[in-house]
Amino acid sequence: MGWDNSADGPEGDRPGDVVRRFVDLNAAAAVCAAQFPAIGLIWLIGTQLSRDDYGGPYSFLSYLALALLLAVTPVLMPFAGLAHAVAHIGPADLLARLAARHVRGPVWAWHLVCTGALGVVWAALAALLWGWSFTSTAALLAALGVLPVFGLAYLRGRARRTGRPQGFWAVWLPSLFASVTLFLLVLVGGVLGTVTRLLGYEPPALSAGRLAGDWRGADGAVLRLDSGGKAELTKLPTESESGDWYTDPIDVCDGTGSWSPGEQGGRDAVLVRLDGGCG
């Protein structure tokens, strides 16, 4: 029988229930923390590759953000791992143990199920309070729970084999090595994906069918594009035919006209011609 299967044991041999919970929380925090640097790098790469300025995939600010990420990661990683363990992985573990007592099945499998279920609860709360996407948030929280669940199951199995709980550094040093490994894998994958053009921004193909509809701007501006090529605009800022802003400044116009997909400055654009003289 492993130490974590018993609530108490002989003094000096097996930890009590309070110690066991602390050991479990420490192990869960260490495993959770290992994935956050790689996740931060994935977010940074995704942000840079989704830019639509038609420039290079990475800017000076992206390198600055990467340097900042490397600088703050050693400080923030333990706190982020502890917060994730307390709010998500730990409560799901308690629910999994309760479920395993009444329904057959391994604890780690129930832990995965309870982690996903608790992620749904947190996603619903985030959608209600802050308007986050419920589907995306629930999927992200479920994905963030996979590595901690399997990592915690591995550490518990190792503790059962050795007959003693894992110490503080026995879980945090492997967490550090795993964190560096995951970070480097994401970094190399991001660089290779960018060089081979597997990753990068692809501007959407704007067909006439996708462009048709009501487009609303600031200060009540409305541009209504009919699928038949007719256009109607309200309070829309327009530029004169001469293109000279100093002699013919931009004006606000109402009217009707025609439109068609086109190109301007190397980018997709909507070309609108008005029946009146607004430009």
Summary of the structure (lengths in Angstrom):
residues: 279
radius of gyration: 28.0
end to end distance: 83.6
largest distance: 93.1
contacts: 780
relative contact order: 0.11
helix: 60%
strand: 14%
